[in-house]
Amino acid sequence: MRLQIASWLKRRAGARVFPVRLIVALPLLAQAWVAVAVVAVALRTIFGSGPASIVHAPLLLAALIMPALALQFSLSHVMAGHLFAQPDFRFARVGRWRELDAVDCASAHHYGAAGLLAMLLAGLLLNIPVRAAEFLAAMPTPSLHAPGWYLPLYTMMLLDLALLSSCYAALVGFAVRRVPIFPRLLVGIWLLDLLVQFLISGVMSMVPHVPPTVNTALASLLSGNVKKVLISMAIWIPYLLLSPRVNLTYRYRIPA
């Protein structure tokens, strides 16, 4: 009997340790990302297109470090351990659930950012360096003699990088702080991501003198972004609706 109790306590403690480690690691990851961004911009400036690289370096650095600032902001402005009130209206109405008190939820075994939920958050964080690498590989710094169509394309892609990477980073902070509206915010950011890809495509279709090869490459890049978002939605929205951990952590309810 004692061995069974000890084993249960060990499993319960292990389930608690991972979310704590994840929360502790996030500020360190943000600081590491700032260092990576500084090095990447420095290398791009040194090996870039002369004076133009120096002019655009501050904007590029700002876009790259914005996700780290957004993550730090969400972690520092949402109190750890705070029990939030539930939204007045629920969008997640699939399944049968029993409401719990917030204090009872906080002491439950499946409460917190662990398991598949931690994998989801890791994927959101991984999206940031992947997006940055794609931008750096696909979008050279505009030179002084760049064609007229390139500057609007570069500007829109830079804004896409800064805005959406920051949104995903801030969401991770809200998730580990157990803000109840995290699931609906995540779906909203996915929809915003889709909207931005279509906006870039629509604007560039009205810019004159864009070479056909550039249009083809841009269409491939934007469609790839759209497919990644749609695949993420198809995989994770059912989980966000039906997961006992998500419902316990963010909606204060358990299966009836």
Secondary structure, DSSP 4 states (H G I P E B T S, - for coil): -HHHHHHHHHHHHHHHHHHHHHHHHHHHHHHHHHHHHHHHHHHHHHTSSTHHHHHHHHHHHHHHHHHHHHHHHHHHHS-TT--PPPPSS-S---S-EEE--HHHHHTSTT-SS-THHHHHHHHHHHHHHHHHHHHHHH-PPPPTT--TTHHHHHHHHHHHHHHHHHHHHHHHHHHHTT-TTHHHHHHHHHHHHHHHHHHHHHHHHHSTT--HHHHHHHHHHHHHHHHHHHHHHHHHHHHHHH-HHHHHHHH-EEE-
